[in-house]
């Protein structure tokens, strides 16, 4: 499967769906997106839905799970917890990068 990804703040990871069988199409015959759910009820579970489902464009009800549901328990909770920790580290890294950029701009402005 070939894919490209982008981050979304609402706990979904978006990738283009390509499989050996071809492309999944939504109800509007538009290529569906593969998304990964990171809510506590289904951490890491992948599904397909309309690529316009997260926009104000026409609404499409196409939805299909790609993965089987995980049993509740230790591993499901561990996966969710690890994802939360990873997101927190990424946010901290982004904040540190922004702080460095601000310091550089302040330094350049102070030279003028």
N, C-alpha and C positions, 0 to 999 in steps of 0.2 A: 504494500500500500504506500503510495507516495502522498506526502502531506506537507502543508506549511501551516504554521500556527501563529496566533496572536493572543495577547492576554486580554482579559475582560475583568473588570472589578466585581462583577456579580457572580463570581464563583463558577464560571464556565470557561473552558478553554476551547477555542474554535479552530478547526482544521478543515481543509477542503477534503471531500470524500472521493476517493478513487479506489476502486477495488478491481479484482480480476473479472468480476461479473459486469463491470461498467460503473456508471455513476448513478447513485440513488437520486431519484427525482421526487420533488414535493408535489402537492396537489395542483400547483400551477405549472408543472413540468419545468421547474427551475432546479438546477443541481442543489441537492441538500448539503448541509454542513454537518460534519461530525463534531460533536461537542462532548466534553467530559464534565460530568457533574461533580462538584466538590461540596455539595451539601452534606450534612451529617447523616442523612438517610441513605445516600448512595455515593459515597466517596469513591472517585476513580471510575465510576461506571459510565461507559460511553453510549451515546445515542445519536441519532440523526434527526434533524428537523429543518424546517425551511430557513434559508439564509436570511430572510426578511423578518424572522420572528422576533428579533431584538430591536427592530426599527418601528417607525410609525407608518411605514408603507403597508400595503395590503396585508392583512393577517391571513395566515395559512395554518391549518390545524395539523399538518403532517408531523408525526412524531413516531419514532421507532427505536426501541432499545437495541443496541448492538451487542451488549454483554448481558449475560445472565445476572440476576440479582445475587449479591453476596449474602451469605448467612450473617445474621447479627452476631456480634461477638468481638473478641479481642482484635483480630486482624482488621476488621472493618473500622473499629475505633482507632487503631494504630495508624492506619492509612490516613484517616481524617486529621489526626493530631500531627502527623509528620507534614502534611500539606499546609496546615496552619503555621507551623514553625518555619517552613520554607518561605511562605509568603511574607512572614514577619521579617526574615533576614533580607529578602529582596527589597522590601520597603525601606529598611534601614540602609541598605546599600545605595538605593536611589536618593535617600535624604542626604547621605554623606557626599554623593556626587554633586548634588545641588549646592550643598554648603561650600564645596571646593570651587564650584563655578562662581558663586556669589563672591567669595574671597578674591578670586582672580579679577572679577569685574571691579570690585571695590579698590583693589590695588591699582588697576589701570586708570580708574577715575581719579585716584589720589595723585597720580603723576601729572595730570593736566593742570 
